[in-house]
Amino acid sequence: MAGKAARNINLNTATLNEMKGLGINPEAAQALINFREANGPFESWEDLKAVAGFTPDLIDGVRKKGAVLGEVLEIESHGD
């Protein structure tokens, strides 16, 4: 699918380098890391708006590039 990253990147565990791959500038990425270390994991996309530099447009953009806020569960098809 166009616009999707090769793999999902969890913003609750992502490194600066991983966030760079999502188009997040280093200052906003560091602000996100600092915020989650001080406040715990993000539970909703709305929570990201409290982080400096995270505008609704940026949040929408990183979601489209494969960012997630939790584990991605893969569903196996058993061909039943």
Secondary structure, DSSP 4 states (H G I P E B T S, - for coil): -TT--SS-EETTT--HHHHHTTT--HHHHHHHHHHHHHH----SGGGGGGSTT--HHHHHHHHHTTEESSPPPPPPP---
